[in-house]
Amino acid sequence: MVRPITMPKLGQSEEEGTLVRWRKKMGDRVAKGDILFEIETDKAILEVESFFEGTLLKIVVQEGATVPINTTVGFVGDPGEAIPEAAALTPEARKPEPVAQTRFPGSAALTSAPEPVTQTSFARPAALTPAPEVFRISPRAAKLARESAINPSSIIGTGPYGRIVERDVKNYLESKGYYQLRITPAAKRLAARENIDILTLDGKNARGRITVAVVERAIAEKPQVMSRMRQVIASRLTESFTTTPHFFVTVAVDMTELVKFRSELKAQGATYTVTDFILKAVALSLLDFPVVNSTTDGKTVRWHSKVHLGLAVNLEQGLVVPVIRDAEELSLAELHDCASELVAKARAGKLTPDEMGGSTFTISNMGMLDIENFTAIINPGESAILAVSSTLPQPVVKDGQIVVRDIMKMTLSSDHRIIDGATAARFANAIKQKLEEISLWKRLA
């Protein structure tokens, strides 16, 4: 029996997904639980398993396409079975829009251009804008531009209706000193293939010659489309920083005693991390400062009765924030287990969108990166975020003496619309006090 494979809805806020890569090919045998393909949502790259057994009969949605949830992306069934006609009704897949177009105008039509004029139109917004201008270039002129590895779009055409003709390209090359350039044949071929304009290259570092290395450097500098996750991160954090009045308070925590206590626990087999203690200290402090665990839209304030802690995890493709739910109810050991599981899932790409949504406060710990101090941008939907730096040995005054202590700086970013400076300072110091109170951790560990 032929069964459709659809784009899954993996989170409450997800309305579409990008099919990044097929893990099976048409004709491959599929078992229940096999990974069929990978998708990229607003928050993560996820693997999609098959619920059916059979053969992958057809791939409907190609890699790189973005489609709404529940769209049919392929069919699984027995070899020889007819594909349902419903496949033709599948919503059209939308390719991600590139950040920049690097192909030279006219170059795509050179190989099959029997027309006397090659026309390339440039897309513009549809809302009340003039009709797009048309780029006109003759096939012979386009061929010369391609062979010379230049972009002809800035050439002023003298042909009919402003068409660029061959003499225009020749005059342009002469005026730009093209024929005096020292270009290796291999570099010119590579530039033409990769749509790199020779006239934009700087050969000074190659003793005045434009070599393959010069072209390769230009290729590496070409604009690349950001992943959907990175685009969403950029959009959300830009909106947060520009619409939320941030202010920052920093405290220095003496971690010397806690570091020693953690080492003692480790010797006994309890492998707590510094983050575990911070999570617990924050959860306890949020109960005493409910305004920090609240959200505002500028007109109303909503208090969250539960503490859902977001824990920022840095991945190669971007930052993800898995959420520890009901953190105020968890013991130190339970927080450790939950955080470890979520971080492992994040690094393995196994997090679901629901595991990355609904946080009421976020902790960003860069302690493992040898950072003395930093600030973080508040996640949308929250009112504060804690930036935790490295624990570093520093000279401090204690009991009238200069001694070396393990100091960790924490910076609280707050939404000034509902959190004032005094509240932020008291909250940050409440976390500091708990981290420095070893008797507390001896009771909780």
Secondary structure, 3 states (H helix, E strand, C coil): CCEEEECCCCCCCCCEEEEEEECCCCCCEECCCCEEEEEECCCCEEEEECCCCEEEEEECCCCCCEEECCCEEEEEECCCCCCCHHHHHCCCCECCCCCCCCCCCCHHHCCCCCCCCEEEECCCCCCCCCCCCEEEECHHHHHHHHHHCCCHHHCCCCCHHHCECHHHHHHHHHHCCHHHCEECHHHHHHHHHCCCCHHHCCCHHHCCEECHHHHHHHHHCCCCCCCHHHHHHHHHHHHHHHHCCEEEEEEEEECHHHHHHHHHHHHCCCCCCHHHHHHHHHHHHHHHCHHHHEEECCCCEEECCCCCEEECEEECCEEECCEECCHHHCCHHHHHHHHHHHHHHHHCCCCCHHHHCCCCEEEEECHHHCCCCCCCCCCCCCCEEEEEEEEEEEEEEECCEEEEEEEEEEEEEEECCCCCHHHHHHHHHHHHHHHHCHHHHHHHC
